[in-house]
Amino acid sequence: MIQPSAYPIATQGHAEPIAVIGAGCRLPGGVDSTDALWRLLVDGRETVGVVPPDRWPADAVAGAGPKVAEGMRWGCFLERGIGEFDPVAFGVSVAEAAWMAPEHRLLLEVAQEACEHSGIPLEALRGSRTGVYTAMYGVDYALRGLRPPDALNNYWSMVGVHGTAAGRVAFLLDLRGACDGAGHRVFLRPRRRTRGMPESAGR
């Protein structure tokens, strides 16, 4: 979250202060808060481990050759399963949630936690000109669309569209500012902020 400023809108070339006042995260090593992230760094714990059996079986990549197979035995993974997402709590139907990309699920959870972490009541944000800017990578979950056509449904067309992620957060929290799912534009937010939009922003 970026702190709504009490200062007048700055003119072009005069950047006004921007403060990060809330944060949330989901990271390997069981990290689900900024406090947990700090403990991970202080302890110097390793987060690389063997691929969990529910991700992909080792014998499925054995045919790719020993070097590739060995490399695909290791990685950094979230400990929570994507099935633990509570769609009803975030205004998502059970049918849609089955096709909803994990990144979108995590974003909804973390966005709400970041607001709570900031100390700003969610009701105070509803209807405000608060912008939502997201950056994502990879469309692995959308590859489920390679299934036979009779296994597809209306939700698949949106499963890997990163641009809709920002809209999900805005809809959940009733935010009326700009939404942007283009990752490279996240870095331009401070400049655009000085030009009068939005009042606050989450990313």
C-alpha positions as CSV (number, residue, x, y, z in Angstrom):
1,M,0.0,0.0,0.0
2,I,1.2,3.5,-0.7
3,Q,0.2,6.2,1.8
4,P,-2.5,8.6,0.6
5,S,-0.7,12.0,0.8
6,A,-2.1,15.1,2.5
7,Y,0.0,17.3,0.3
8,P,-1.4,19.1,-2.8
9,I,-0.8,17.4,-6.1
10,A,2.7,18.2,-7.2
11,T,3.5,19.8,-10.5
12,Q,5.5,17.8,-13.1
13,G,9.1,17.5,-12.1
14,H,8.4,17.8,-8.3
15,A,7.9,14.4,-6.8
16,E,6.0,14.3,-3.5
17,P,6.8,11.7,-0.8
18,I,5.5,8.2,-1.2
19,A,5.6,5.7,1.7
20,V,5.1,2.0,1.8
21,I,2.8,1.5,4.8
22,G,1.6,-2.1,4.5
23,A,2.8,-5.4,3.1
24,G,1.9,-9.0,2.7
25,C,3.8,-12.0,1.2
26,R,3.8,-15.7,0.4
27,L,7.3,-17.1,0.0
28,P,9.0,-20.5,0.2
29,G,10.1,-21.6,3.6
30,G,6.7,-21.2,5.2
31,V,6.9,-17.4,4.9
32,D,3.4,-15.9,5.1
33,S,4.2,-12.5,6.7
34,T,6.8,-9.8,6.8
35,D,7.8,-11.0,10.3
36,A,8.3,-14.6,9.0
37,L,10.4,-13.2,6.1
38,W,12.6,-11.4,8.6
39,R,13.1,-14.5,10.7
40,L,14.0,-16.5,7.5
41,L,16.7,-13.9,6.6
42,V,18.1,-13.6,10.2
43,D,18.2,-17.4,10.5
44,G,19.8,-17.8,7.1
45,R,17.5,-20.8,6.4
46,E,17.7,-22.6,3.0
47,T,14.4,-22.8,1.0
48,V,15.5,-25.0,-1.8
49,G,14.2,-28.6,-1.5
50,V,13.0,-31.6,-3.3
51,V,9.9,-31.1,-5.5
52,P,6.8,-32.1,-3.5
53,P,5.2,-35.3,-4.9
54,D,1.9,-33.4,-5.7
55,R,3.7,-31.1,-8.2
56,W,5.0,-33.6,-10.7
57,P,6.4,-37.1,-10.3
58,A,10.1,-37.6,-10.8
59,D,9.6,-40.4,-13.4
60,A,7.6,-38.0,-15.6
61,V,10.7,-36.1,-16.5
62,A,13.1,-39.0,-16.5
63,G,12.9,-39.2,-20.3
64,A,14.4,-35.7,-20.6
65,G,17.8,-37.0,-19.7
66,P,19.7,-37.3,-16.4
67,K,20.9,-33.7,-16.3
68,V,17.4,-32.2,-16.8
69,A,15.8,-34.8,-14.6
70,E,18.2,-34.0,-11.7
71,G,17.6,-30.3,-12.1
72,M,13.9,-30.7,-12.0
73,R,14.1,-32.6,-8.6
74,W,14.8,-29.3,-6.8
75,G,13.1,-26.0,-6.3
76,C,11.6,-23.5,-3.9
77,F,7.9,-24.1,-3.2
78,L,5.1,-22.6,-1.1
79,E,4.1,-25.0,1.7
80,R,0.4,-24.3,1.4
81,G,-1.5,-26.1,-1.3
82,I,-3.5,-24.0,-3.8
83,G,-6.6,-25.9,-2.8
84,E,-6.6,-24.2,0.6
85,F,-7.9,-20.9,-1.0
86,D,-11.4,-20.0,0.3
87,P,-13.1,-18.6,-2.8
88,V,-16.4,-17.6,-1.1
89,A,-14.5,-15.3,1.3
90,F,-13.2,-13.4,-1.8
91,G,-16.3,-13.3,-3.8
92,V,-15.2,-16.0,-6.2
93,S,-17.5,-18.9,-7.2
94,V,-16.4,-22.4,-6.5
95,A,-16.6,-23.2,-10.2
96,E,-14.4,-20.3,-11.2
97,A,-11.9,-21.0,-8.4
98,A,-11.2,-24.5,-9.8
99,W,-9.7,-22.7,-12.9
100,M,-8.3,-19.7,-11.1
101,A,-4.5,-19.3,-11.4
102,P,-2.7,-19.7,-8.1
103,E,-1.1,-16.3,-8.6
104,H,-4.6,-14.7,-8.6
105,R,-5.6,-16.6,-5.5
106,L,-2.5,-15.6,-3.6
107,L,-2.8,-12.0,-4.8
108,L,-6.3,-11.6,-3.3
109,E,-5.1,-13.0,0.0
110,V,-2.0,-10.9,0.2
111,A,-3.7,-7.7,-1.0
112,Q,-6.2,-7.9,1.8
113,E,-3.5,-8.7,4.3
114,A,-1.4,-5.7,3.1
115,C,-4.4,-3.4,3.8
116,E,-4.9,-4.9,7.2
117,H,-1.1,-4.6,7.9
118,S,-1.3,-0.9,7.0
119,G,-3.8,-0.2,9.7
120,I,-6.2,1.4,7.3
121,P,-9.7,-0.1,7.7
122,L,-11.0,-1.8,4.6
123,E,-14.2,0.1,4.8
124,A,-12.2,3.4,4.6
125,L,-10.8,2.3,1.2
126,R,-14.0,1.2,-0.4
127,G,-15.1,3.6,-3.1
128,S,-11.8,5.5,-3.0
129,R,-9.6,6.5,-5.9
130,T,-7.1,3.8,-5.0
131,G,-5.2,2.3,-7.8
132,V,-4.1,-1.4,-8.1
133,Y,-0.9,-2.2,-10.0
134,T,0.3,-5.8,-10.4
135,A,3.2,-7.6,-12.0
136,M,3.1,-11.3,-12.8
137,Y,5.1,-13.8,-14.7
138,G,4.3,-17.2,-16.2
139,V,1.1,-18.8,-17.4
140,D,1.7,-22.4,-16.2
141,Y,-1.8,-22.8,-15.0
142,A,-3.3,-21.8,-18.3
143,L,-1.5,-24.8,-19.9
144,R,-4.4,-26.8,-18.5
145,G,-6.1,-25.5,-21.6
146,L,-4.2,-28.0,-23.6
147,R,-6.7,-30.6,-22.3
148,P,-9.2,-32.0,-24.8
149,P,-11.8,-29.3,-25.8
150,D,-14.6,-31.0,-23.8
151,A,-12.7,-30.4,-20.6
152,L,-12.6,-26.6,-21.1
153,N,-15.2,-24.1,-19.8
154,N,-15.9,-20.4,-19.8
155,Y,-13.5,-19.7,-17.0
156,W,-10.4,-21.0,-18.9
157,S,-10.3,-17.9,-21.2
158,M,-9.4,-15.7,-18.2
159,V,-7.2,-18.2,-16.2
160,G,-3.8,-16.9,-17.5
161,V,-4.6,-13.3,-18.2
162,H,-2.4,-11.3,-15.8
163,G,-4.3,-8.0,-16.5
164,T,-7.4,-9.3,-14.8
165,A,-5.5,-9.8,-11.5
166,A,-5.5,-6.1,-10.7
167,G,-9.2,-6.0,-11.5
168,R,-9.9,-8.8,-9.1
169,V,-8.4,-6.8,-6.2
170,A,-10.2,-3.7,-7.2
171,F,-13.5,-5.5,-7.3
172,L,-12.9,-7.3,-4.0
173,L,-12.0,-4.0,-2.2
174,D,-14.3,-1.7,-4.2
175,L,-11.4,0.5,-5.3
176,R,-12.2,3.1,-8.0
177,G,-8.7,4.2,-9.1
178,A,-6.7,3.0,-12.1
179,C,-5.8,-0.7,-12.5
180,D,-2.8,-1.9,-14.4
181,G,-1.4,-5.4,-14.9
182,A,1.6,-4.4,-17.0
183,G,4.6,-5.2,-14.7
184,H,7.0,-2.7,-16.3
185,R,4.6,0.2,-15.5
186,V,4.8,-0.5,-11.8
187,F,8.0,1.4,-11.7
188,L,6.3,4.5,-13.3
189,R,3.8,4.8,-10.5
190,P,5.6,7.5,-8.5
191,R,5.9,9.7,-11.6
192,R,2.2,9.3,-12.5
193,R,1.3,9.8,-8.8
194,T,2.6,13.4,-9.0
195,R,0.3,14.1,-12.0
196,G,-2.8,13.6,-9.9
197,M,-3.8,10.0,-10.0
198,P,-4.6,8.0,-8.0
199,E,-5.0,9.2,-4.4
200,S,-3.3,6.0,-3.1
201,A,-2.1,2.8,-4.7
202,G,-1.6,-0.9,-3.9
203,R,0.9,-3.1,-5.6
